[in-house]
């Protein structure tokens, strides 16, 4: 999905996951629900986390500093922080580096193909 440059990526989180299809080995249907989602802080909104919980998808998304600070300030009323696994988050970084390497070598699709609506 391609959006205007000034628009945020977080509003596109749900539509992208809705269209996601992962092929299975053999004659079975493709999976529509990933086991885990790894994302950066831009996707740490309550709405995105609630969507993942509703669909039963585990996530590794770091918490934003201001949200953690406000939670600490509220004390016991601040709630439990979301679970975060730093080792699992490193896997997301490896994927990002691979994508950036493909973009740098010119192997990504040309803009005319990438901008085609889904």
Residue pairs with C-beta under 8 A, 6 or more apart in sequence:
1 12
1 15
1 16
1 19
1 118
2 114
2 115
3 9
3 12
8 42
9 42
9 43
10 42
10 43
10 45
10 48
13 39
13 43
13 48
13 51
14 48
14 51
17 34
17 37
17 51
17 55
17 57
19 118
20 32
20 34
21 30
21 31
21 32
22 30
22 31
22 32
22 34
23 30
24 30
24 31
33 55
33 56
33 57
34 57
35 57
35 58
36 57
36 58
36 59
36 60
36 88
37 52
37 57
37 58
37 59
37 60
37 61
38 59
38 60
38 61
38 88
38 89
38 91
38 92
38 95
39 48
39 59
39 60
39 61
39 92
40 61
40 62
40 92
41 61
41 62
41 63
41 64
43 61
44 61
44 62
44 63
44 64
44 67
48 61
49 59
49 61
49 82
52 58
52 59
60 84
60 85
60 88
60 89
60 92
61 82
61 84
62 84
62 89
63 81
63 82
63 84
68 81
70 78
71 78
71 79
71 81
72 78
102 108
108 114
